[in-house]
Amino acid sequence: MNNNLLTLSRFGNADIERASYALKAMAHPLRLKILCVLGRSELSVQGIVDQVGSSQSNVSQHLAILRGNGIIQARKDANFVYYRVEDDRTLRLIGMMRDVFCRH
């Protein structure tokens, strides 16, 4: 029990708040699927749509939420927008969730 208190005391309020917003933004099945599809690659909106099997407008709404929370980054090239995961910590978290929740 004391060990947990020591671990929690290392987190500042800003860290807790940032983690809470990031987890809330990821806490939707389609957004998790988008993050898993992106992985370490960069994909266009259409590339994401093709892989997750949802409409472009729906995917775009979820991409905006992820981007607004700093989880993904967008890059515009001519008429295309490409997305990638912003932070390796997010990829590690997704990997841990896959190990815990996904059947192998």
DRENLUMLUM-48670 format. One line per 2 residues: number of its first residue (from 1); their letters; for each residue x, y, z of C-alpha. Coordinates in Angstrom, 3 decimals, decimal comma. Each point is the difference from the previous one (the first is absolute). Layout:
BEGIN
NUM) A) X/Y/Z ~ ...
//
This chain:
BEGIN
1) MN) 0,000/0,000/0,000 ~ 2,781/2,463/0,871
3) NN) 1,711/-0,807/-3,295 ~ -3,134/1,092/-1,907
5) LL) -0,115/3,258/1,954 ~ 3,636/0,692/-0,814
7) TL) -0,619/-0,687/-3,682 ~ -3,058/2,266/-0,092
9) SR) 1,854/2,782/1,778 ~ 2,412/0,225/-2,958
11) FG) -2,855/1,152/-2,246 ~ -0,811/3,678/0,020
13) NA) -3,520/1,226/-0,529 ~ 0,893/1,020/-3,562
15) DI) 1,201/-3,553/-0,733 ~ -3,192/-1,518/1,377
17) ER) -2,143/2,425/-1,972 ~ 1,914/-0,625/-3,246
19) AS) -0,303/-3,770/0,451 ~ -3,709/0,306/0,758
21) YA) -0,699/2,023/-3,164 ~ 2,060/-2,358/-2,152
23) LK) -1,735/-3,110/1,358 ~ -3,411/1,597/-0,405
25) AM) 0,810/0,902/-3,607 ~ 1,109/-3,572/-0,728
27) AH) -2,974/-1,577/1,808 ~ -2,098/-0,667/-3,084
29) PL) 0,159/-3,191/-2,081 ~ 0,467/1,797/-3,326
31) RL) 2,696/2,308/1,369 ~ 1,889/-2,973/1,433
33) KI) -0,326/-1,744/-3,355 ~ 1,338/3,092/-1,779
35) LC) 2,996/0,109/2,333 ~ 0,684/-3,697/-0,514
37) VL) -0,219/0,440/-3,787 ~ 2,361/2,954/0,070
39) GR) 2,548/-1,671/2,234 ~ 3,396/1,346/-1,003
41) SE) -1,098/0,897/-3,527 ~ -1,491/3,078/-1,574
43) LS) -3,270/-0,388/-1,903 ~ -2,342/2,221/-1,965
45) VQ) -3,589/0,375/1,126 ~ -1,088/-2,295/-2,836
47) GI) 2,604/-2,578/1,038 ~ -1,407/0,035/3,528
49) VD) -3,594/-0,207/-1,287 ~ 0,889/-3,012/-2,155
51) QV) 1,512/-1,850/2,964 ~ -2,522/0,784/2,739
53) GS) -3,143/-0,467/-2,094 ~ -1,869/3,143/0,953
55) SQ) -1,142/3,053/-1,943 ~ 2,408/2,807/-0,764
57) SN) -2,080/2,535/1,935 ~ -0,085/-2,246/3,082
59) VS) 3,739/-0,677/-0,164 ~ 0,710/3,718/-0,480
61) QH) -1,996/0,865/3,128 ~ 1,984/-2,501/2,056
63) LA) 3,293/1,159/-1,499 ~ -0,871/3,555/1,066
65) IL) -0,518/-1,163/3,592 ~ 3,309/-1,871/0,026
67) RG) 1,804/2,949/-1,590 ~ -1,617/2,475/2,395
69) NG) 1,334/-1,997/2,931 ~ 3,533/-0,153/-1,405
71) II) -0,110/-3,748/-0,592 ~ 0,504/0,164/-3,756
73) QA) 1,589/2,510/-2,313 ~ -1,175/1,053/-3,460
75) RK) 2,100/0,905/-3,020 ~ -1,538/1,511/-3,113
77) DA) 1,484/-0,830/-3,392 ~ -1,839/1,560/-2,939
79) NF) -3,612/-1,240/0,289 ~ 0,768/-2,776/2,476
81) VY) 0,286/0,014/3,783 ~ 2,219/-2,629/1,590
83) YR) -0,176/-1,037/3,642 ~ 2,466/-1,633/2,336
85) VE) 0,166/-0,728/3,725 ~ 1,674/2,948/1,703
87) DD) 1,724/-1,737/2,899 ~ 1,719/-3,361/0,425
89) RT) -1,537/-0,244/3,483 ~ -3,412/-0,323/-1,652
91) LR) 1,299/-2,867/-2,128 ~ 1,403/-1,716/3,101
93) LI) -3,356/0,401/1,758 ~ -1,860/-1,495/-2,964
95) GM) 2,480/-2,890/-0,027 ~ -0,615/-0,642/3,690
97) MR) -3,769/0,086/-0,506 ~ 0,343/-2,444/-2,899
99) DV) 2,044/-2,349/2,229 ~ -2,584/0,175/2,790
101) FC) -3,292/0,039/-1,898 ~ 0,557/-1,633/-3,389
103) RH) 0,050/-3,730/-0,465 ~ 3,064/-1,305/-1,778
//
